[in-house]
Amino acid sequence: MGRLFVFLVVLGLAAGGCKRSSEGAGTGGRTRIVFKFQPLWGDPKPFRELLARYERANPDVELVTEALPNSSDLAHQFFLTSLQGGATDFDVLVADVVWVPEFARAGWVADLSEDFPPARLREEFLPGPVDAVVMNGRTYAVPWYVDVGVLYYRKDLVPRAPRTYEELRRFTRDAMAKAPGIQGYVWQGRQYEGLTCNVYEAIWGHGGQSLGPDGRVLLETEPAREALAYLHGLIADGLSPQTVTGFGEEESRRVFQEGRAVFMRNWPYAWSEAQAEGSPIRGKVGIAPLPTKDGQPGWGTLGGWQLAVNAHVSPARRKAAARLIAHLTSPEANRVLALHYARNPPRLALYDDPELRAAEPFIASLKEALTRARPRPVTPYYLLIADVLQSEFSAAVAGLRTPEVSLTRAQKQVDHLTGEQPQEEDK
């Protein structure tokens, strides 16, 4: 029933858009463009005013906004169905950070390099988000807002944020000894995309890379083996609860926020919950980059959303759509989304903006973590290989298979799905 409902919702969304017979023709001879996005939540007035400013600056354009389901999977299925069918009833779309290579390779999103040269993006935006939208020297989307995996810690239970994995283990043991009954480190260990994010953070923290020079997804490597052994070892040694293999973001957050854990890996959204009035840990929490094997600040997984243009629409609509993206990703728009919707800006300069630093010091504090954020493997096949990664990573973390066996299996399946030829193991 659940899958049928999802299919009917997506089919209904796609069919509803195809009923228009005058796509692109606005009132009074204006060019009509449609912006498809997911709800930002919060007071809609600031965002409406942001859109109204675009219309005032572009009197030749009639802008229509249409909301998508908040579910990322539903939104992806909608765009997959619509774009594959050549739909032209929307112009600007939001894309998850892992969708852009898939959509670009299929020819579904327009090349925006003329309006947003890669060199300019690299000057103005955080590096991770740019790596996720620039492929083969061409720009296919523009970062809208970003997210990153970070470490939360109890300031009243540990001396400081751990810098190394060994310090994390030692601080956890000491805190658990001081506070009997408390759990150690909670993270996202359930078989889903959140686990993949945690595993890649551990791979990077052990000195590994996501892709080889030839674009091959690297899995059967020593850093990946160490990463999976580290995560499984946390559970095996009792430093993470056995139940972590069933945790997503919210399960981890609830345990930590109830004061029942020393450390937590999660996204920045959990900060406002931890500091909310009535929270048992209010004022007792610190946030830091993830630890690594050698002690340098860790690399959190990049999350967030990008804005792209439907490649099927006319040149006139593409131009109006590109102007809308420029408006919505401007420093002013970044500031609006940060101040009113707690969305982390992708523009580096915003983290030194006096207004933002005064009003949202927590967002400003994320500068280092966001600067070091890395995307999951940037490949057009990512959505195709995601199930393989989740399954094999889960088996290793839960101790059902050794890291070596899981990674060998994963490498073989991923190489097959991406068309890579077997080759000598990458070290």
N, C-alpha and C positions, 0 to 999 in steps of 0.2 A: 504493500500500500504506500509506503514512504517513497519508494523510487517512482511509482506511478504518479504520485502527487507532484514530485519535483519535475517530472517530464511534462505534465500537463501545465504547470506554472510556466515553465520555459517556453513551451509551445504557444501558450496564450500570450505571453509577452512578445514573442516574435511575430505571431500572426497579427496581433493588435497593431504593431507598427507598420505592417505591410499593407494596411487598408488605405493609406493615404494615396491620393492620385495626383496631388500637386506638390510633391516633395521638393523643397528648396524654394518654393514660391511663397513669399511672405506678403503681408498686407501692404498696400501702397507701393508696390514694386520693390520692396525690400527683399534681401536675401534671407531666407529662413534657415537657421541652424538649430539643431537639437543637441543638447548636452545630457548624456546618460551618466548618472553617478549614484553612488550609495549615500544614504543619509549621514550627515556629519554629527547629528544629535546636538542638543542644546538650543538656545534661542536662535530661530531662523533669521532674525532681522539683520544681523551683521553680514551674513552671507548674501541675503537678498540685496542689500545695499551694494555689496561688491559687484554683483551681477548687473545691477542697475547702472553702476558707473561705466561698465563696459558698453551698455546700450547707449548711454548718453554720448560716449566718445565715438560710437560707431552707429550713427543714425541710419545708415543704409542696411543695418542688420536687425532682424527680428529674432531674438533669442528665446528658445523654449527649453525648459529643464524638465527632465523626466526621471523619477526615482527608480532605482533598481532594488531588488531584495537585498537585505543586509548580509545575507549568506554569500561568502566568497564563491562557494561551489555553484550556487544558483546563478550568480552573475557571470561566472566563467562559462557555464553551459549556455546562457542566453547569448553571449557574444560569439561563442563557438558556432551555435546554430545560425545566428543572424549573418555573421561575416562570411561563413562558408557558403551561405546561400546568396551572397552578393547584395545584402540589404543596403539600402541607401536612405533609410528613414531616420538615421541619427548620424551626427557628424563628429562630435567629440566624445570620447569614452574614457572611463577610468580603467586602469589595468594594474593588477597585482604585479609586484616586482618580478615574479617568475613567469608571467604571461608574455612579456614583451618579445623575447626571442622567438617564441612559438608563433605569435601573430605576425612578426616581421618576416620570418622565413616563408610563411604562407602567402605573403603579399597582401595581408588584410589591413595593415596600418601604413599610413603614408610616410615616406622619407621626409623628415623635417629638417634636414641638415642646412638648407638654405636659410631658414628662419632661426634655427638654433644650432649654429656650428659646434661640433664637438669641442673644439678648442675653447670656445667661450663658455660652454657648460663646465669644462674642467677648471676654468678660472673662477667661476662664480658659485659652483655647487659643491657639496660634499663629494668625495671621490667614489664611495660605494654606490650611491644612487646613479652616478654617471656611468659607472661600469655596467650597470644593469640595463641602461637604455641605449648605449652606443655599441653597435656591432659592426665590425669590418669598417670602422672609420665613418659610419653613418649614424645619424640620430633618428630614432624611431618613436621616441616618447620623451616627455620632460617630467622630472620629478615634481610631485605635488606636495606630499608630506611623507615623512619617513619614520621608521621605528627601528629599534635595536635591542638585542638581548643584553641584559645587565645583571649584576649580582647585588642582591639585597642582603644586608647583614644586621644583626642585633648589636647595636653599639654598647648596650649594657651587659653583654655576655662575652664579647671578644674585644681584644685591645685595638684592633683596626681591621680594615679589609685585608684579606689574604692576597698576596701577590703571586704565590706559586701554588701548585696543586698540593704540595707537601704541607705548606702552611694551612691550606684549607682543611686538610685532614687533621692536622694537629690542633688547630683552633676548634674544630668540631668536637674532637675527643675531649678537650679541656672543658668546653662549655657544657657538654652532656654530663660530664662528671660533676660540675658545679650545680647543674639544674637537673636532678634526676627526673626521668620521665619525658624530658623534652627530646624531640627528634632533631636530627642533624641538618642535612642538606636536602631540600626538596627541589625538584625540577620536573620537566615534562618527559616522562618515560613511557607514556602510552604509545601504541603503534599508530601514529598519525604524523602530520607534517611538523608538529612541535618537537617530536623526538628527533627528526632529521636536523632541525635547527640546532638542538643541543649537541648532537653528534658532530656536526660540522664545526661548531665552536671548539669542541675538544680536539678535533683534527688540526685546526689552525693553531690551537694552543700548544700542540705537540710538534709544531713546525711543518705541518703538511699544507698542501694546496688542493684546491677543488679541481682544477683542470691542468692538463699538461700543455706544453707549448703548441702542440698540434690540435688542441681543443678537446682531447680525450678526457672523459670524466675519470679521475684517478681515485681508485678505491683500494686496490690490492697493494698498499704501501705500508711501510713501517709506522709512520705517524698515525695512520688510520687504525692499525692494530693496537697501538698504544692507547689511542683515544677510547676505543671500545673496551679495552681491558680496564682502563681507569674508571669508566662509568659503571661497568659491572662490578668492579672492586668496591666502589662506594656502597653498593647494595650488599654484596657478600660480606663486607666487614662491619655492617650495621651502621655506617655513617649516613646512609640514606635509607629510609624505610622500605621494606619489601613492596609496600603499596605504591611506591613511586612509579612502578611499571603500569599503573592504571591512571596516572595523573596527567591532566592537561593543565592549561594555564590557571583555570579557576580552582581546581582541586589544590594545586600548589599554593595559590594565593590564600585560600581559606585557612589552610593549615598554618601558614606563616602568620597571617593576620590575627589569628586566634592566639598567637603567642606560643605555638607548639613546635616551632622549628627555629634553628639558629641562622641558617642561610637559605636563600631561595634564588634560583635563576628565573627571571620572568621579563616581561616587557615593561616599559615605563608607566603604563596605565595603572599598575598596581600601587604606585606611590601615593596617588590621591586617596585611594582606599585605605592604605596603611595610616595616613595622616588625618583621616576623617574623624570628626568628633565622635567620641565613644569607642574608637578603636583601641583595643588593649595594648597595642604597640605604638601608639601615637607618641612621637618625640623620641622613640628608642631605635629608630631605623636609619641606617646609612645606605648609600648606593655607590657602586664602584664598577669599573670595568671588570670583566671576568678574569680570573687568574690564569696563568699559563705555566708551562713546564719550567721555563727559565726565569720567570718573574717580570717580564715586560708586560705592559697592559694588554689584556686580551682583545680578541676580535669578536664582537657580537654579531650575530646574524642580522643582516639587513632585512627590514620589513618595510611596508608602506605602499603607497599608490602613486601611479604615474598617469599623465594625461597624454592621449594619443588621438590621431585623426583617422577616421574611417577612409581607407584608400579607395573605396568605391564611389565616393561623392565627387561632384563636379569641381573643376579648378576654382571657380568663384567661391564655392562653399569651403573648399580647403583653405583658401586665403583667410576667410572670415573665421574659420575654426582655429587657424594658427594664431590669429590675433587674440582670440579668446584664451588660448593656452598661455600666451605671453602675459596676458592680464592676470590670469589666475595663478601664475607662478612668479609673479613680480615680488619684489621685497615688500611692497604694501600688502599684497594678498597673503604672503607668508606670515606677516605680523597679525593680520586679522584672524587667520586660522589658529595661530598660536595663542593669542590672547582670549579668544572667544570659544575655541573648540579644543584647546590643549593638543593641537596637532603639531608635531615637531617639524620645524622648517628644514628644507633641504639646502637652503642657501647658507653658506658658511658665515657670511657677514652678520646675519641676524643674531648669532649667538653672542655678539658684542654690542648689540643694539641696546642703548640705555633704557628705552621704554620696556623692552621685553625682559631685560635683566631685572628691572625693578618690579614688574608685575608678575613675572613667571620665573623666579630664580631657579626653580627645579629644571625647567626646560633648558635654561642657559647652562646649567650644570652638566648637561648631557653632551656637551661639545666634544669632549675627548672620545667618549664611547661612540658617538655618531661619526666622528672623523675616521675612526678605525673600523667601522661597520663593513662587513663584506657580504656580497650576495651569495646565495647558494649557486651551484654551478650554472653559469650563464650559457644555456644551450637551448635550442629550439625543441629539444626532446625532453625537457625537464618534466613536464606533466606526464609524459609517457613512462619515465623511469621512476617517478616518485613512489609508486606502489612497491617497486623492487627495493628501493632504499629503505622504506619504512619497515618492510617485512624482515629484511636481513639485519638491519640495525636492531630491531626489536628482539630478534632471536638471540643476538649476541649479548645485548644488555641484560636480558632475562636469564642468561646462562643456558639456553637451550642448545646453542651451538657455540663453538669457540670463535673468537674474532677472526682467526685465520680462515676457518671454513665459511663463515658468513661473508667475508669480504671476497673470497674466491668465487663463491656463488654469485654475489652481487656483480662483481666485475664481468663475469661471463655473460650474465643476462643483460647488463647495461650495454656492453659492447655489441651484443646481438641487436638490441633495440635501436642503437644509434648507428649501426653499420660499420663499427670499428673492427679492424682485423686484429686477431690475437697477436700480442707482442710480448717482448720480455718485460718482466715486472719492473715498474717504475719505483725507484727508491726515493 
